[in-house]
Amino acid sequence: MFTLLIAFSVASAQAEGDLTRQEPIEVIVELGASGSDLHFFSPNHLEFETGKLYRLVLVNDSATKHYFTSYTFARMVFTRKVQTLEPYDGGFRRTAEIKGDVREIEVFPGHRAEWWFVPIQTGEITDLHCYVSDEENGMTHEDMGMVGTITIR
């Protein structure tokens, strides 16, 4: 008869890079322009770094809805959450929180959305676009120039 002793060391230390303790890096992207029918992302090129927590704030002050769509980007990040925000009492209040995989975000006129994520893969992304259709001319916002690129280092 023999006794096998297994010692487990339970350390209270946390792994380096603990994302629950990171402050998010805020990046603001305007979708269109207030009082204008121009369709664009501003800025139209975004840069992120793997392993860092970001809060991408999508601001739609235009009179039409817009999409922030990039299937490639969605596969290259870990989404912590998406929050929707509506105008309230001179500011904004959260109306919903979405968790899990996100491929695109639709932001209504006068509203905002926040996409909290951590890039997990490097690369150049060229499929950022808004495919909302403009009923007046039959073109999408992408056709009218609402496109962008993303670099993850």
C-alpha positions, 0 to 999 in steps of 0.5 A: 500500500502506498500513498500518493500525495498531490500538492496543489498550490492555490495562488491568489495571484491573477494571470498577467493580462487579466482583461477584467482589470483593464481600463478600455481604450475608447475609440469613437467613430462617427457614422454620417454627419448631423444634418447631412445626407453624406455617408461615411465612417470618421475616421475611416481607418482604425488601428487596434492592438491584440490583447488590449481592451477597447470600447468602440463608440459608434455615434450616429448623429445623422438622420438615417440608420447606419451599419458597422459591418465587418465579418472579418473583424468580427472573427478577429476579436473577442467580444466582451459585450455591446451596449446600446445607448439612447439620448436621455436627459441631456446625455445617454442611457444604456438600453440593452447589453448584448453578449456573444458573437457580433458581426454587425451593429445597426445604430439608429439616428441620434443613438450610439452603440459601444462595442467592447472587445479584445483583438485576438488576431493580427491582420489588415481588414478591408470589408468594413462597410454600411450596406443600408439601402438609400431608397431615393437612388437605389444605392447602398451607403457602401456604394456612396463611400461608407467604407473603411479599413482596420489594422490589428497589430 
